[in-house]
Amino acid sequence: MSEDDATALEQEAEAQLAAEREAFEARFPPEAFTGIAKALKVRPTPENLAWLRDELLPDFYSLYFSRNQVKRPTRKEEIDLWKKIHKAASDLHSAVTIFNINCLPLDLFAPAEGAAGVTDHFIATLRLLADSAPGQIETIASEKSRRGRPAKNAPFRGLTPLLIRMYKFIREEPAECPYYLPDSGVYSGKGSFYPFARAVWCCLRQKLPADARDAIPSTEPALAQELRKHWPQDRPKR
């Protein structure tokens, strides 16, 4: 690939990311932040809504983007992958060194300098992959069991500290851990932090793409439980 081709691909990828972000931000017009403003006891003027949008939207996009990141495969998935690599590399190595070699065009075995083809280096790479795969499989199989993949609410968990800082800045008071009210069967909390977090959650539930909503708690009780994890030592005893 030439330098110009690489630059063009990079520019295309950047343009695609910019278009994706623009489409995401269009889902959150300023009026979508009205409930958040009210929970913070801020007048929902156009100026205040625009300010809240500017403050929160980058964090919303980070939540959305992080939930799309590639997850580490399970041990079984890694082993299955290496088995496929072993078979594919072994079969192809055999094909180009032993069987049906005359079926391939001659110029593939003597490519121009820098061109793609069946070079000695390519054949050696196939042999290396085929020989390395069994050892990789054995190593992965002998590893201690992993604790599993990150919790599906992990992106929202990363948002919680940012909401706490924002609340402290606007309300000039500490954010308090939500607690359960058994008589009414709902969650509440001292001050306005829990209503604020709930308003943010409602905004995300309404405006996130449907396939991204698994990044946030699915119900209000699940939201409260998720928030409470930020206060592991000093939760209110309720």
N, C-alpha and C positions, 0 to 999 in steps of 0.2 A: 504494500500500500504506500503510495507516494505521500509526501508531506502535505500536498494540497488536498488529497483525499481525506487524510486524517483531520485536517483543519475543517473541511466541509462537514464531516461527520460530527465533530465536536460542536460546531455551530448549530447543526440540526438538532443535536441533543439538548443544547441550551435553549433553543427556541421552543422545543417541545415542553421542557420543564417550565419555562416562563408561561406558556399557554395554559398548562395544567394549573399553575398557581393562580393565574388570572381567573380561570373558571371556578376554582375553589373559592376565591375571595368574593366572587360575584354572588355566591350563595348566602353571604352574610352582609346584607345591606345595613346601614346604620340603625334603622328601626328595629332590627332583630335584637338590638342590645337594650331595648326599652325595659324589659323585665330585670335585667342586670342593674341598670341605673336605679330603678325603684328599690331593689333589694339593698343597694348601697346607700339609699336615701339621698340620691343625687337627682336633681331636677332633669327630666329627660328632654332637655333642649337639643336642637340639632347640633350645637357645638359640643355639648357633653357626650352625646351619642357618638359623634365622629371621633372624639378623643378616646372613648372606651373602645371603639372599634380598632383604632390605631394601636392601642395598648394590647389588646387581647388577640387580635387576628394573627400576628406572627406565632403566638403560642398555640393557637388552634391549628395552624398549618403544620407546626412542628409535630403536634400530636398525630395529625393525619399522615404526615410523611413517615414518621417513625413506625406507625403500624404497618407500613408497606415494606419495611426493611426485611431482608432475607433472614429467616430464622435458621439457627443451627440445626442440621438434620439429626434425627435420632441415631442411636448406634446401629439399629437394624437397617436404616436407610443408607448409612455410610457403608456398611458391609455389602449390601446389595449393589451399591454403586461400584465398589471395587471389584466385585464379582463380574459385573458387566464390562468394566475396563479390562480385566484379565482376559475374558473371552474375546472381546473385540480386538485387543492388541495381539493376542496369540493367533487368532484366525487371520488377521490382516498380514502379520509377519510371515505366516506360512504361505499366504497367497502370493506375496511378492518375492519370496525367496525359493519356493519349491514348486507350487502348483500354478498352472495356467499363466506362467510368466510371459509366454508368447502372445497371450491375448491382449496384453496392454500395448498401447502405442510406444514405439521405440523412443520417441522424444521425451517420454516421461522419465526414462532412466538416464537421460543425459540432458537435463534442462540447462538453459542459459544461466549464467551466474546470477544468483539472487532470485531466480524464478522458482515457482512451486514445481515439485516433482518427486520421484522416488529416489532420493539421494541416499548415500551411505549413512548420513546423519539421521534421516527419517527412519531408516530401517533399524538403526541402533536405538532410536527413541522408542520404537515399538517393542523391541526386545527388552529394554529397561522397564517399560510399563508392565509388560507381561511377567517379568521376573520379580518386580517389586510388589505386585498386587497381593500375593499370598501372605507376605510379611505384614503388609498393611492390615489385611483382614485379621491376622492373628493378634496384632497389637490392639486393634479396636475391640476385638472380642474379649481381651484380657483386662480392659479398662474397668475401673469401678463404675457401678451404675451411676448415671447422671441423675440430677434432681429433677430433670424434666425441663420443658421449655418455659420461657417467662410467662407469668400470668397474663391472661388476655387483657386485663385492665392496666397493664404496665404503662402504656402511654398516658393514661389519665393520672396514674400515680405520679408520673413525672411532672404533671401540670399542677398538682396540689401545692407544692412549696411556692410556686409562682403566684397562685391565687392568694396564699397567705400573705406574701409580701405586698401584693397590690392592695389587699384589704387593710393592712396596717398603715400603708401610705395614705389611703383615702380617708379612712375612718379615724385614724390616729388612736387606735386602740388595738390590743392584742387579739388575734384570732383564737377562739375557744373551740375545744373539741366538742362535736355534737354528742348528744346522749339520747337515750331512749326513754320515752314517757309511757310506762306500762298502762296507765289508766286510759290514755287516749289512743294508745297503739301507734304513735308516730314518733319521729325524731325531732329534736329541737336543739337549742344551744344558747348559751349566754351571748348577748350581743347579736350582730347581724351577719356573722361569717357564714353560718350554715344556710340562711336564706340566699346569701350571695352565691355560695358554691352551688346550691340547688338551681338558681337562675342560670348560672353558666352551664350546668348540666342540661337543663331544659333547652337552652339555645343550641347546644351541640346535638341533642337528640332530634331536634326539629330540622336542623340545617346540614348536618353531615350527610354525605352520600350514604345510601342504605348499606352498602357493603363495608363501610368504615365504622359503623356504630358498635361493632363488637369491641372497639378500643376503649369504650367507656362503660360504666356500670349499666346494667339493663333495667334496673328498677331503683326507686328512691331509697328503699332500705339498703340495697346493695351500695348505693352512693354513700350513705351515711357510714356503713361499715368500712368502705374504702377510705374515707376521710379519716376515720378513727385510727387507722394504721399509722398516721403521721404522729400520733401521741401515744406511743407504746407504753410509756412509763407513768404518765400523769393523767390518764383518762378519768373523767368524772365517774365516781362510783354510783351509778344510777341503774 
